[in-house]
Amino acid sequence: MTRSTLFFDGHCERCCQQVAWLKSKDRNNRIDCISMHDPSAREILGDGLDTLLATDTVGLLHRGTLLMKSSAVIQAIILCGFPFSLCAPFFLVPVPFRDCIYDRNAKTRHSSN
């Protein structure tokens, strides 16, 4: 089974808490979680890391594709298995709408630290 890698802002307390929650639900150990500030993030993503840092968002390297924002979050939750896999229909919601909701939540993350 191929593992996916989640890249997150390791300087954000809320992000770290959400990653801890995700890891606690990942019973099949399918997701590696790495801070974007860890040197191994550059080794894995190369120039893709610059994209994540510039957009200040979460990323999931899944099957060779870098998913960002709401797509990364939904896929990471789905990888946790049942019952979280029931979130798959959220991919039917248009990306601009999903990412708008993601962006609204992300705007407040630094103010809560």
Backbone as XML, in Angstrom:
<?xml version="1.0"?>
<chain id="A" units="angstrom">
  <residue number="1" name="MET">
    <atom name="N" x="0.843" y="-1.178" z="0.000"/>
    <atom name="CA" x="0.000" y="0.000" z="0.000"/>
    <atom name="C" x="0.889" y="1.243" z="0.000"/>
  </residue>
  <residue number="2" name="THR">
    <atom name="N" x="0.602" y="2.166" z="-0.875"/>
    <atom name="CA" x="1.361" y="3.405" z="-0.968"/>
    <atom name="C" x="0.926" y="4.359" z="0.132"/>
  </residue>
  <residue number="3" name="ARG">
    <atom name="N" x="1.915" y="4.954" z="0.769"/>
    <atom name="CA" x="1.623" y="5.936" z="1.814"/>
    <atom name="C" x="1.546" y="7.322" z="1.187"/>
  </residue>
  <residue number="4" name="SER">
    <atom name="N" x="0.752" y="8.171" z="1.786"/>
    <atom name="CA" x="0.640" y="9.559" z="1.365"/>
    <atom name="C" x="1.342" y="10.422" z="2.408"/>
  </residue>
  <residue number="5" name="THR">
    <atom name="N" x="1.751" y="11.617" z="1.994"/>
    <atom name="CA" x="2.453" y="12.516" z="2.908"/>
    <atom name="C" x="1.721" y="13.838" z="2.990"/>
  </residue>
  <residue number="6" name="LEU">
    <atom name="N" x="1.367" y="14.216" z="4.212"/>
    <atom name="CA" x="0.703" y="15.484" z="4.471"/>
    <atom name="C" x="1.746" y="16.503" z="4.908"/>
  </residue>
  <residue number="7" name="PHE">
    <atom name="N" x="1.735" y="17.662" z="4.266"/>
    <atom name="CA" x="2.639" y="18.756" z="4.610"/>
    <atom name="C" x="1.810" y="19.866" z="5.239"/>
  </residue>
  <residue number="8" name="PHE">
    <atom name="N" x="2.226" y="20.318" z="6.407"/>
    <atom name="CA" x="1.442" y="21.293" z="7.159"/>
    <atom name="C" x="2.361" y="22.337" z="7.784"/>
  </residue>
  <residue number="9" name="ASP">
    <atom name="N" x="1.767" y="23.414" z="8.269"/>
    <atom name="CA" x="2.506" y="24.497" z="8.922"/>
    <atom name="C" x="2.822" y="24.080" z="10.354"/>
  </residue>
  <residue number="10" name="GLY">
    <atom name="N" x="4.044" y="23.667" z="10.577"/>
    <atom name="CA" x="4.457" y="23.222" z="11.905"/>
    <atom name="C" x="4.587" y="24.339" z="12.924"/>
  </residue>
  <residue number="11" name="HIS">
    <atom name="N" x="4.468" y="25.598" z="12.488"/>
    <atom name="CA" x="4.525" y="26.741" z="13.397"/>
    <atom name="C" x="3.134" y="27.174" z="13.853"/>
  </residue>
  <residue number="12" name="CYS">
    <atom name="N" x="2.125" y="26.496" z="13.355"/>
    <atom name="CA" x="0.726" y="26.833" z="13.659"/>
    <atom name="C" x="0.191" y="25.818" z="14.677"/>
  </residue>
  <residue number="13" name="GLU">
    <atom name="N" x="-0.171" y="26.316" z="15.854"/>
    <atom name="CA" x="-0.647" y="25.427" z="16.917"/>
    <atom name="C" x="-1.911" y="24.678" z="16.509"/>
  </residue>
  <residue number="14" name="ARG">
    <atom name="N" x="-2.857" y="25.386" z="15.891"/>
    <atom name="CA" x="-4.100" y="24.728" z="15.476"/>
    <atom name="C" x="-3.808" y="23.650" z="14.429"/>
  </residue>
  <residue number="15" name="CYS">
    <atom name="N" x="-2.894" y="23.954" z="13.492"/>
    <atom name="CA" x="-2.534" y="22.972" z="12.462"/>
    <atom name="C" x="-1.946" y="21.717" z="13.117"/>
  </residue>
  <residue number="16" name="CYS">
    <atom name="N" x="-1.074" y="21.918" z="14.088"/>
    <atom name="CA" x="-0.455" y="20.778" z="14.786"/>
    <atom name="C" x="-1.505" y="19.957" z="15.529"/>
  </residue>
  <residue number="17" name="GLN">
    <atom name="N" x="-2.487" y="20.623" z="16.117"/>
    <atom name="CA" x="-3.563" y="19.907" z="16.804"/>
    <atom name="C" x="-4.400" y="19.102" z="15.821"/>
  </residue>
  <residue number="18" name="GLN">
    <atom name="N" x="-4.684" y="19.690" z="14.662"/>
    <atom name="CA" x="-5.472" y="18.983" z="13.662"/>
    <atom name="C" x="-4.706" y="17.788" z="13.091"/>
  </residue>
  <residue number="19" name="VAL">
    <atom name="N" x="-3.395" y="17.937" z="12.928"/>
    <atom name="CA" x="-2.571" y="16.821" z="12.452"/>
    <atom name="C" x="-2.544" y="15.715" z="13.508"/>
  </residue>
  <residue number="20" name="ALA">
    <atom name="N" x="-2.457" y="16.080" z="14.780"/>
    <atom name="CA" x="-2.485" y="15.075" z="15.857"/>
    <atom name="C" x="-3.806" y="14.310" z="15.825"/>
  </residue>
  <residue number="21" name="TRP">
    <atom name="N" x="-4.919" y="15.016" z="15.600"/>
    <atom name="CA" x="-6.221" y="14.355" z="15.495"/>
    <atom name="C" x="-6.217" y="13.388" z="14.311"/>
  </residue>
  <residue number="22" name="LEU">
    <atom name="N" x="-5.726" y="13.864" z="13.162"/>
    <atom name="CA" x="-5.695" y="13.035" z="11.959"/>
    <atom name="C" x="-4.867" y="11.772" z="12.199"/>
  </residue>
  <residue number="23" name="LYS">
    <atom name="N" x="-3.706" y="11.920" z="12.810"/>
    <atom name="CA" x="-2.848" y="10.758" z="13.079"/>
    <atom name="C" x="-3.527" y="9.771" z="14.025"/>
  </residue>
  <residue number="24" name="SER">
    <atom name="N" x="-4.318" y="10.279" z="14.968"/>
    <atom name="CA" x="-5.021" y="9.384" z="15.896"/>
    <atom name="C" x="-6.117" y="8.581" z="15.191"/>
  </residue>
  <residue number="25" name="LYS">
    <atom name="N" x="-6.624" y="9.097" z="14.079"/>
    <atom name="CA" x="-7.676" y="8.404" z="13.324"/>
    <atom name="C" x="-7.124" y="7.520" z="12.213"/>
  </residue>
  <residue number="26" name="ASP">
    <atom name="N" x="-5.865" y="7.692" z="11.876"/>
    <atom name="CA" x="-5.214" y="6.932" z="10.793"/>
    <atom name="C" x="-4.766" y="5.565" z="11.319"/>
  </residue>
  <residue number="27" name="ARG">
    <atom name="N" x="-5.737" y="4.703" z="11.538"/>
    <atom name="CA" x="-5.465" y="3.396" z="12.147"/>
    <atom name="C" x="-4.623" y="2.478" z="11.259"/>
  </residue>
  <residue number="28" name="ASN">
    <atom name="N" x="-4.658" y="2.689" z="9.960"/>
    <atom name="CA" x="-3.876" y="1.855" z="9.040"/>
    <atom name="C" x="-2.522" y="2.472" z="8.704"/>
  </residue>
  <residue number="29" name="ASN">
    <atom name="N" x="-2.215" y="3.588" z="9.359"/>
    <atom name="CA" x="-0.912" y="4.241" z="9.191"/>
    <atom name="C" x="-0.602" y="4.510" z="7.716"/>
  </residue>
  <residue number="30" name="ARG">
    <atom name="N" x="-1.531" y="5.160" z="7.039"/>
    <atom name="CA" x="-1.397" y="5.435" z="5.604"/>
    <atom name="C" x="-0.862" y="6.827" z="5.308"/>
  </residue>
  <residue number="31" name="ILE">
    <atom name="N" x="-0.754" y="7.677" z="6.362"/>
    <atom name="CA" x="-0.358" y="9.068" z="6.142"/>
    <atom name="C" x="0.881" y="9.407" z="6.975"/>
  </residue>
  <residue number="32" name="ASP">
    <atom name="N" x="1.909" y="9.913" z="6.301"/>
    <atom name="CA" x="3.055" y="10.510" z="6.984"/>
    <atom name="C" x="2.771" y="12.001" z="7.087"/>
  </residue>
  <residue number="33" name="CYS">
    <atom name="N" x="3.087" y="12.606" z="8.205"/>
    <atom name="CA" x="2.853" y="14.034" z="8.391"/>
    <atom name="C" x="4.186" y="14.728" z="8.624"/>
  </residue>
  <residue number="34" name="ILE">
    <atom name="N" x="4.466" y="15.734" z="7.805"/>
    <atom name="CA" x="5.739" y="16.436" z="7.870"/>
    <atom name="C" x="5.481" y="17.941" z="7.842"/>
  </residue>
  <residue number="35" name="SER">
    <atom name="N" x="6.123" y="18.656" z="8.764"/>
    <atom name="CA" x="6.036" y="20.113" z="8.751"/>
    <atom name="C" x="6.689" y="20.635" z="7.480"/>
  </residue>
  <residue number="36" name="MET">
    <atom name="N" x="6.105" y="21.659" z="6.895"/>
    <atom name="CA" x="6.694" y="22.280" z="5.707"/>
    <atom name="C" x="8.063" y="22.886" z="6.025"/>
  </residue>
  <residue number="37" name="HIS">
    <atom name="N" x="8.333" y="23.093" z="7.301"/>
    <atom name="CA" x="9.593" y="23.714" z="7.721"/>
    <atom name="C" x="10.683" y="22.673" z="7.980"/>
  </residue>
  <residue number="38" name="ASP">
    <atom name="N" x="10.337" y="21.406" z="7.891"/>
    <atom name="CA" x="11.308" y="20.322" z="8.072"/>
    <atom name="C" x="12.131" y="20.186" z="6.782"/>
  </residue>
  <residue number="39" name="PRO">
    <atom name="N" x="13.449" y="20.033" z="6.886"/>
    <atom name="CA" x="14.274" y="19.898" z="5.675"/>
    <atom name="C" x="13.846" y="18.748" z="4.759"/>
  </residue>
  <residue number="40" name="SER">
    <atom name="N" x="13.254" y="17.702" z="5.311"/>
    <atom name="CA" x="12.825" y="16.576" z="4.477"/>
    <atom name="C" x="11.673" y="16.964" z="3.548"/>
  </residue>
  <residue number="41" name="ALA">
    <atom name="N" x="10.930" y="18.021" z="3.890"/>
    <atom name="CA" x="9.840" y="18.472" z="3.012"/>
    <atom name="C" x="10.409" y="18.916" z="1.668"/>
  </residue>
  <residue number="42" name="ARG">
    <atom name="N" x="11.526" y="19.632" z="1.683"/>
    <atom name="CA" x="12.169" y="20.083" z="0.444"/>
    <atom name="C" x="12.679" y="18.885" z="-0.354"/>
  </residue>
  <residue number="43" name="GLU">
    <atom name="N" x="13.224" y="17.891" z="0.345"/>
    <atom name="CA" x="13.739" y="16.696" z="-0.337"/>
    <atom name="C" x="12.626" y="15.947" z="-1.053"/>
  </residue>
  <residue number="44" name="ILE">
    <atom name="N" x="11.464" y="15.894" z="-0.441"/>
    <atom name="CA" x="10.343" y="15.150" z="-1.011"/>
    <atom name="C" x="9.630" y="15.944" z="-2.111"/>
  </residue>
  <residue number="45" name="LEU">
    <atom name="N" x="9.370" y="17.218" z="-1.853"/>
    <atom name="CA" x="8.550" y="18.016" z="-2.769"/>
    <atom name="C" x="9.328" y="18.830" z="-3.787"/>
  </residue>
  <residue number="46" name="GLY">
    <atom name="N" x="10.571" y="19.127" z="-3.514"/>
    <atom name="CA" x="11.331" y="19.986" z="-4.423"/>
    <atom name="C" x="10.660" y="21.344" z="-4.552"/>
  </residue>
  <residue number="47" name="ASP">
    <atom name="N" x="10.429" y="21.782" z="-5.796"/>
    <atom name="CA" x="9.803" y="23.088" z="-6.040"/>
    <atom name="C" x="8.340" y="23.133" z="-5.602"/>
  </residue>
  <residue number="48" name="GLY">
    <atom name="N" x="7.728" y="21.983" z="-5.434"/>
    <atom name="CA" x="6.344" y="21.949" z="-4.954"/>
    <atom name="C" x="6.204" y="22.570" z="-3.575"/>
  </residue>
  <residue number="49" name="LEU">
    <atom name="N" x="7.279" y="22.516" z="-2.786"/>
    <atom name="CA" x="7.243" y="23.132" z="-1.466"/>
    <atom name="C" x="7.084" y="24.646" z="-1.585"/>
  </residue>
  <residue number="50" name="ASP">
    <atom name="N" x="7.726" y="25.246" z="-2.583"/>
    <atom name="CA" x="7.595" y="26.693" z="-2.786"/>
    <atom name="C" x="6.140" y="27.075" z="-3.044"/>
  </residue>
  <residue number="51" name="THR">
    <atom name="N" x="5.429" y="26.241" z="-3.772"/>
    <atom name="CA" x="4.012" y="26.493" z="-4.045"/>
    <atom name="C" x="3.208" y="26.469" z="-2.752"/>
  </residue>
  <residue number="52" name="LEU">
    <atom name="N" x="3.464" y="25.465" z="-1.910"/>
    <atom name="CA" x="2.743" y="25.384" z="-0.632"/>
    <atom name="C" x="3.060" y="26.576" z="0.253"/>
  </residue>
  <residue number="53" name="LEU">
    <atom name="N" x="4.333" y="26.935" z="0.349"/>
    <atom name="CA" x="4.727" y="28.060" z="1.199"/>
    <atom name="C" x="4.156" y="29.375" z="0.685"/>
  </residue>
  <residue number="54" name="ALA">
    <atom name="N" x="4.131" y="29.549" z="-0.625"/>
    <atom name="CA" x="3.620" y="30.794" z="-1.209"/>
    <atom name="C" x="2.113" y="30.939" z="-0.998"/>
  </residue>
  <residue number="55" name="THR">
    <atom name="N" x="1.405" y="29.822" z="-1.018"/>
    <atom name="CA" x="-0.051" y="29.876" z="-0.846"/>
    <atom name="C" x="-0.458" y="29.673" z="0.601"/>
  </residue>
  <residue number="56" name="ASP">
    <atom name="N" x="0.517" y="29.353" z="1.476"/>
    <atom name="CA" x="0.269" y="29.190" z="2.915"/>
    <atom name="C" x="-0.887" y="28.219" z="3.148"/>
  </residue>
  <residue number="57" name="THR">
    <atom name="N" x="-0.728" y="27.011" z="2.609"/>
    <atom name="CA" x="-1.803" y="26.026" z="2.688"/>
    <atom name="C" x="-1.248" y="24.640" z="3.003"/>
  </residue>
  <residue number="58" name="VAL">
    <atom name="N" x="-2.140" y="23.731" z="3.312"/>
    <atom name="CA" x="-1.785" y="22.338" z="3.536"/>
    <atom name="C" x="-1.648" y="21.636" z="2.187"/>
  </residue>
  <residue number="59" name="GLY">
    <atom name="N" x="-0.807" y="20.617" z="2.148"/>
    <atom name="CA" x="-0.662" y="19.840" z="0.927"/>
    <atom name="C" x="-0.599" y="18.359" z="1.247"/>
  </residue>
  <residue number="60" name="LEU">
    <atom name="N" x="-1.087" y="17.536" z="0.341"/>
    <atom name="CA" x="-1.033" y="16.089" z="0.496"/>
    <atom name="C" x="-0.454" y="15.496" z="-0.777"/>
  </residue>
  <residue number="61" name="LEU">
    <atom name="N" x="0.682" y="14.848" z="-0.657"/>
    <atom name="CA" x="1.263" y="14.133" z="-1.787"/>
    <atom name="C" x="0.636" y="12.752" z="-1.792"/>
  </residue>
  <residue number="62" name="HIS">
    <atom name="N" x="-0.255" y="12.525" z="-2.755"/>
    <atom name="CA" x="-1.049" y="11.296" z="-2.807"/>
    <atom name="C" x="-0.933" y="10.700" z="-4.200"/>
  </residue>
  <residue number="63" name="ARG">
    <atom name="N" x="-0.353" y="9.512" z="-4.276"/>
    <atom name="CA" x="-0.171" y="8.811" z="-5.559"/>
    <atom name="C" x="0.537" y="9.680" z="-6.592"/>
  </residue>
  <residue number="64" name="GLY">
    <atom name="N" x="1.549" y="10.415" z="-6.129"/>
    <atom name="CA" x="2.356" y="11.227" z="-7.028"/>
    <atom name="C" x="1.786" y="12.584" z="-7.391"/>
  </residue>
  <residue number="65" name="THR">
    <atom name="N" x="0.610" y="12.916" z="-6.862"/>
    <atom name="CA" x="-0.029" y="14.199" z="-7.148"/>
    <atom name="C" x="-0.092" y="15.022" z="-5.869"/>
  </residue>
  <residue number="66" name="LEU">
    <atom name="N" x="0.263" y="16.298" z="-5.975"/>
    <atom name="CA" x="0.190" y="17.196" z="-4.835"/>
    <atom name="C" x="-1.191" y="17.843" z="-4.791"/>
  </residue>
  <residue number="67" name="LEU">
    <atom name="N" x="-1.979" y="17.430" z="-3.818"/>
    <atom name="CA" x="-3.303" y="18.022" z="-3.592"/>
    <atom name="C" x="-3.147" y="19.173" z="-2.604"/>
  </residue>
  <residue number="68" name="MET">
    <atom name="N" x="-3.932" y="20.210" z="-2.778"/>
    <atom name="CA" x="-3.834" y="21.365" z="-1.897"/>
    <atom name="C" x="-5.206" y="21.768" z="-1.372"/>
  </residue>
  <residue number="69" name="LYS">
    <atom name="N" x="-5.174" y="22.527" z="-0.306"/>
    <atom name="CA" x="-6.366" y="23.094" z="0.323"/>
    <atom name="C" x="-7.409" y="22.022" z="0.629"/>
  </residue>
  <residue number="70" name="SER">
    <atom name="N" x="-8.666" y="22.250" z="0.218"/>
    <atom name="CA" x="-9.748" y="21.338" z="0.593"/>
    <atom name="C" x="-9.548" y="19.938" z="0.023"/>
  </residue>
  <residue number="71" name="SER">
    <atom name="N" x="-8.951" y="19.836" z="-1.148"/>
    <atom name="CA" x="-8.712" y="18.508" z="-1.739"/>
    <atom name="C" x="-7.756" y="17.698" z="-0.871"/>
  </residue>
  <residue number="72" name="ALA">
    <atom name="N" x="-6.735" y="18.361" z="-0.336"/>
    <atom name="CA" x="-5.779" y="17.681" z="0.546"/>
    <atom name="C" x="-6.457" y="17.222" z="1.836"/>
  </residue>
  <residue number="73" name="VAL">
    <atom name="N" x="-7.274" y="18.087" z="2.402"/>
    <atom name="CA" x="-7.957" y="17.759" z="3.660"/>
    <atom name="C" x="-8.930" y="16.603" z="3.465"/>
  </residue>
  <residue number="74" name="ILE">
    <atom name="N" x="-9.750" y="16.682" z="2.442"/>
    <atom name="CA" x="-10.743" y="15.619" z="2.206"/>
    <atom name="C" x="-10.055" y="14.288" z="1.954"/>
  </residue>
  <residue number="75" name="GLN">
    <atom name="N" x="-9.030" y="14.278" z="1.103"/>
    <atom name="CA" x="-8.348" y="13.016" z="0.797"/>
    <atom name="C" x="-7.668" y="12.444" z="2.031"/>
  </residue>
  <residue number="76" name="ALA">
    <atom name="N" x="-7.063" y="13.302" z="2.846"/>
    <atom name="CA" x="-6.408" y="12.828" z="4.072"/>
    <atom name="C" x="-7.425" y="12.182" z="5.013"/>
  </residue>
  <residue number="77" name="ILE">
    <atom name="N" x="-8.589" y="12.799" z="5.144"/>
    <atom name="CA" x="-9.635" y="12.228" z="6.002"/>
    <atom name="C" x="-10.124" y="10.901" z="5.437"/>
  </residue>
  <residue number="78" name="ILE">
    <atom name="N" x="-10.303" y="10.818" z="4.136"/>
    <atom name="CA" x="-10.746" y="9.570" z="3.504"/>
    <atom name="C" x="-9.740" y="8.447" z="3.753"/>
  </residue>
  <residue number="79" name="LEU">
    <atom name="N" x="-8.460" y="8.771" z="3.723"/>
    <atom name="CA" x="-7.417" y="7.753" z="3.945"/>
    <atom name="C" x="-7.493" y="7.128" z="5.334"/>
  </residue>
  <residue number="80" name="CYS">
    <atom name="N" x="-8.177" y="7.783" z="6.251"/>
    <atom name="CA" x="-8.316" y="7.231" z="7.608"/>
    <atom name="C" x="-9.275" y="6.050" z="7.654"/>
  </residue>
  <residue number="81" name="GLY">
    <atom name="N" x="-9.963" y="5.779" z="6.558"/>
    <atom name="CA" x="-10.855" y="4.620" z="6.500"/>
    <atom name="C" x="-12.233" y="4.928" z="7.061"/>
  </residue>
  <residue number="82" name="PHE">
    <atom name="N" x="-13.015" y="3.880" z="7.167"/>
    <atom name="CA" x="-14.391" y="4.006" z="7.637"/>
    <atom name="C" x="-14.410" y="4.450" z="9.095"/>
  </residue>
  <residue number="83" name="PRO">
    <atom name="N" x="-15.284" y="5.345" z="9.479"/>
    <atom name="CA" x="-16.383" y="5.976" z="8.773"/>
    <atom name="C" x="-15.971" y="7.239" z="8.002"/>
  </residue>
  <residue number="84" name="PHE">
    <atom name="N" x="-14.707" y="7.624" z="8.124"/>
    <atom name="CA" x="-14.250" y="8.867" z="7.500"/>
    <atom name="C" x="-14.283" y="8.804" z="5.975"/>
  </residue>
  <residue number="85" name="SER">
    <atom name="N" x="-14.208" y="7.597" z="5.430"/>
    <atom name="CA" x="-14.274" y="7.443" z="3.971"/>
    <atom name="C" x="-15.622" y="7.898" z="3.415"/>
  </residue>
  <residue number="86" name="LEU">
    <atom name="N" x="-16.602" y="8.048" z="4.293"/>
    <atom name="CA" x="-17.914" y="8.538" z="3.864"/>
    <atom name="C" x="-17.860" y="10.019" z="3.458"/>
  </residue>
  <residue number="87" name="CYS">
    <atom name="N" x="-16.718" y="10.661" z="3.652"/>
    <atom name="CA" x="-16.539" y="12.062" z="3.223"/>
    <atom name="C" x="-16.273" y="12.175" z="1.725"/>
  </residue>
  <residue number="88" name="ALA">
    <atom name="N" x="-16.093" y="11.051" z="1.040"/>
    <atom name="CA" x="-15.768" y="11.073" z="-0.390"/>
    <atom name="C" x="-16.731" y="11.924" z="-1.225"/>
  </residue>
  <residue number="89" name="PRO">
    <atom name="N" x="-18.037" y="11.932" z="-0.956"/>
    <atom name="CA" x="-18.927" y="12.764" z="-1.772"/>
    <atom name="C" x="-18.606" y="14.259" z="-1.730"/>
  </residue>
  <residue number="90" name="PHE">
    <atom name="N" x="-17.830" y="14.715" z="-0.744"/>
    <atom name="CA" x="-17.455" y="16.135" z="-0.719"/>
    <atom name="C" x="-16.632" y="16.514" z="-1.945"/>
  </residue>
  <residue number="91" name="PHE">
    <atom name="N" x="-16.008" y="15.524" z="-2.604"/>
    <atom name="CA" x="-15.282" y="15.815" z="-3.839"/>
    <atom name="C" x="-16.228" y="16.243" z="-4.963"/>
  </residue>
  <residue number="92" name="LEU">
    <atom name="N" x="-17.524" y="15.981" z="-4.812"/>
    <atom name="CA" x="-18.507" y="16.402" z="-5.814"/>
    <atom name="C" x="-18.807" y="17.895" z="-5.730"/>
  </residue>
  <residue number="93" name="VAL">
    <atom name="N" x="-18.502" y="18.493" z="-4.580"/>
    <atom name="CA" x="-18.707" y="19.937" z="-4.420"/>
    <atom name="C" x="-17.624" y="20.638" z="-5.246"/>
  </residue>
  <residue number="94" name="PRO">
    <atom name="N" x="-17.987" y="21.634" z="-6.037"/>
    <atom name="CA" x="-16.991" y="22.313" z="-6.867"/>
    <atom name="C" x="-15.816" y="22.866" z="-6.046"/>
  </residue>
  <residue number="95" name="VAL">
    <atom name="N" x="-14.614" y="22.704" z="-6.585"/>
    <atom name="CA" x="-13.385" y="23.111" z="-5.893"/>
    <atom name="C" x="-13.428" y="24.571" z="-5.441"/>
  </residue>
  <residue number="96" name="PRO">
    <atom name="N" x="-13.860" y="25.521" z="-6.272"/>
    <atom name="CA" x="-13.853" y="26.908" z="-5.803"/>
    <atom name="C" x="-14.692" y="27.121" z="-4.532"/>
  </residue>
  <residue number="97" name="PHE">
    <atom name="N" x="-15.814" y="26.438" z="-4.442"/>
    <atom name="CA" x="-16.659" y="26.563" z="-3.251"/>
    <atom name="C" x="-15.971" y="25.928" z="-2.041"/>
  </residue>
  <residue number="98" name="ARG">
    <atom name="N" x="-15.442" y="24.714" z="-2.209"/>
    <atom name="CA" x="-14.738" y="24.034" z="-1.108"/>
    <atom name="C" x="-13.555" y="24.857" z="-0.627"/>
  </residue>
  <residue number="99" name="ASP">
    <atom name="N" x="-12.766" y="25.377" z="-1.585"/>
    <atom name="CA" x="-11.573" y="26.136" z="-1.219"/>
    <atom name="C" x="-11.919" y="27.470" z="-0.564"/>
  </residue>
  <residue number="100" name="CYS">
    <atom name="N" x="-13.060" y="28.035" z="-0.912"/>
    <atom name="CA" x="-13.520" y="29.253" z="-0.255"/>
    <atom name="C" x="-13.755" y="28.987" z="1.234"/>
  </residue>
  <residue number="101" name="ILE">
    <atom name="N" x="-14.380" y="27.870" z="1.533"/>
    <atom name="CA" x="-14.619" y="27.489" z="2.931"/>
    <atom name="C" x="-13.282" y="27.209" z="3.625"/>
  </residue>
  <residue number="102" name="TYR">
    <atom name="N" x="-12.385" y="26.508" z="2.943"/>
    <atom name="CA" x="-11.058" y="26.239" z="3.497"/>
    <atom name="C" x="-10.338" y="27.558" z="3.810"/>
  </residue>
  <residue number="103" name="ASP">
    <atom name="N" x="-10.358" y="28.491" z="2.857"/>
    <atom name="CA" x="-9.660" y="29.777" z="3.028"/>
    <atom name="C" x="-10.221" y="30.575" z="4.204"/>
  </residue>
  <residue number="104" name="ARG">
    <atom name="N" x="-11.530" y="30.560" z="4.373"/>
    <atom name="CA" x="-12.142" y="31.286" z="5.505"/>
    <atom name="C" x="-11.666" y="30.713" z="6.828"/>
  </residue>
  <residue number="105" name="ASN">
    <atom name="N" x="-11.571" y="29.404" z="6.907"/>
    <atom name="CA" x="-11.078" y="28.769" z="8.130"/>
    <atom name="C" x="-9.591" y="29.063" z="8.320"/>
  </residue>
  <residue number="106" name="ALA">
    <atom name="N" x="-8.819" y="28.992" z="7.247"/>
    <atom name="CA" x="-7.376" y="29.184" z="7.327"/>
    <atom name="C" x="-7.007" y="30.609" z="7.738"/>
  </residue>
  <residue number="107" name="LYS">
    <atom name="N" x="-7.820" y="31.587" z="7.376"/>
    <atom name="CA" x="-7.531" y="32.984" z="7.725"/>
    <atom name="C" x="-7.470" y="33.185" z="9.234"/>
  </residue>
  <residue number="108" name="THR">
    <atom name="N" x="-8.218" y="32.394" z="9.971"/>
    <atom name="CA" x="-8.288" y="32.586" z="11.423"/>
    <atom name="C" x="-7.273" y="31.746" z="12.184"/>
  </residue>
  <residue number="109" name="ARG">
    <atom name="N" x="-6.517" y="30.911" z="11.506"/>
    <atom name="CA" x="-5.644" y="29.978" z="12.225"/>
    <atom name="C" x="-4.517" y="30.663" z="12.976"/>
  </residue>
  <residue number="110" name="HIS">
    <atom name="N" x="-3.949" y="31.721" z="12.431"/>
    <atom name="CA" x="-2.860" y="32.401" z="13.139"/>
    <atom name="C" x="-3.374" y="33.256" z="14.282"/>
  </residue>
  <residue number="111" name="SER">
    <atom name="N" x="-4.603" y="33.725" z="14.186"/>
    <atom name="CA" x="-5.156" y="34.545" z="15.263"/>
    <atom name="C" x="-5.500" y="33.703" z="16.492"/>
  </residue>
  <residue number="112" name="SER">
    <atom name="N" x="-5.598" y="32.382" z="16.308"/>
    <atom name="CA" x="-5.939" y="31.507" z="17.438"/>
    <atom name="C" x="-4.705" y="30.962" z="18.133"/>
  </residue>
  <residue number="113" name="ASN">
    <atom name="N" x="-3.505" y="31.245" z="17.621"/>
    <atom name="CA" x="-2.271" y="30.739" z="18.240"/>
    <atom name="C" x="-1.878" y="31.561" z="19.431"/>
  </residue>
</chain>
